Amino acid sequence: MPLYHKLGSFPQKRHTQFEKPNGGLYYEQLFGTEGFNGHSSLLYHVHRPTQVKEILKSYSVEPKIAIGKNIKSLLFKGFELKAEDDFLDSRKPMLVNKDCTIGLAAPRKSLRDYFYKNADADEMIFIHKGKGKLRTMMGNIPFVYGDYLIIPRGMIYQIDFDTEENRLFYVESFAPFYTPKRYKNESGQHLEHAPFCERDFILPSELETHDEKGDFLIKIKKEGIMHEVVYASHPFDVVGWDGYNFPYGFSIHNFEPITGRVHQPPPVHQTFETATFVVCSFVPRLYDYHPKSIPAPYNHSNIDSDEVLYYVDGDFMSRNNIEQGHITLHPKGIPHGPAPGAMERSIGHIETHELAVMVDTFRPLMVTEEAMGLDDGQYYKSWVE
């Protein structure tokens, strides 16, 4: 996140004494990436952030693989995923490789009985249904339908939902999320041609500072294992921080589409990138305006990447029989394109109101048992006339 932000109180000079009003010192913590070379923030805690009282238990949460080496195009009916009360229990991995986990969640209740930390992966959570507040040790972020939440690895957080019907699409990434390099100048500022800018980011606010000692349960995910760890003080005890490494939000509705006289390729929809995959936002937009244009996408080969599309809302003109919450997987190795009839019926249309999130991975994805429980069983044959 090449954007400086700050909240609360902190000393003028780094790594110097920061005195509490009633005596004693606050405890400084570097929250950094890539050792000491990447983006970082400096946090100041009321209590030492290192006080582990007990590790209660550790258990595997590794996804169970149904198809390890896949060549089949698949469609998963995401809204058939059963809702569960607990936030972590509701999270179901659908597609995985060595770089990321792509999943769905349908939590009914707020995460309040424990705190959560993903020690391995940055998280992107897309809010399809529901609204509420992401609460973190670095401040809170309100969210509504259409928001992306980017949560750096190592961030301790909880989620409050104002709703019971919540549908989330998430990606856990072992490489950090960035906005695309081509949108930015050398110092990281977004350029004039970028489809969004710094004004569109939803930054942390409302810093919670709890001066509490006791037993605080934090569930920490690391290397496919969930560890239940008890800390001696409340993890939200930060009085201030500043830097470049923090959670933030971005609304898909603030993505300004790039259009042209002929059909534009998917990179114009790119919203985030990592070293191993990209995320694109398909939003309402005008169609191509060449007099002979074909608005539907042309057939293209998946030579270098697997393509995952999560359908959010609107009319998906390139597909047949697509509904909200569906996920399609188009694996590398075979070409794909519009469904039969979609190309012809798109001609003459001037706009689309579709809303979708796409993830293109550079390594093949494995399909989990959870995903196969939502498989329609027929999608790979849908191009046969």
Secondary structure, 3 states (H helix, E strand, C coil): CCCCEEEECCCCCCCCCCECCCCCECEEEEEECCCCCCCEEEEEECCCCCCEEEEEEEEECCCCEEECCCCCCEEEEHHHCCCECCHHHHCEEEEECCCEEEEEECECCCCCCCEEEECCCEEEEEEEECCEEEEECCEEEEECCCEEEEECCCCEEEEEECCCCCEEEEEEECCCCECCHHHECCCCCECCCCCCCHHHEECCECCCCCCCEEEEEEEEEECCEEEEEEEEECCCCEEEEEECCCCEEEEHHHCCCCCCCCCCCHHHHEEEECCCEEEEEECCEECCCCCCCCCCCCCEECCCCEEEEEEEECCCCCCCCCCCCEEEEECCCCEECCCCCHHHHHCCCCEECCEEEEEEECCCCEEEHHHHCCECCCHHHCCCC
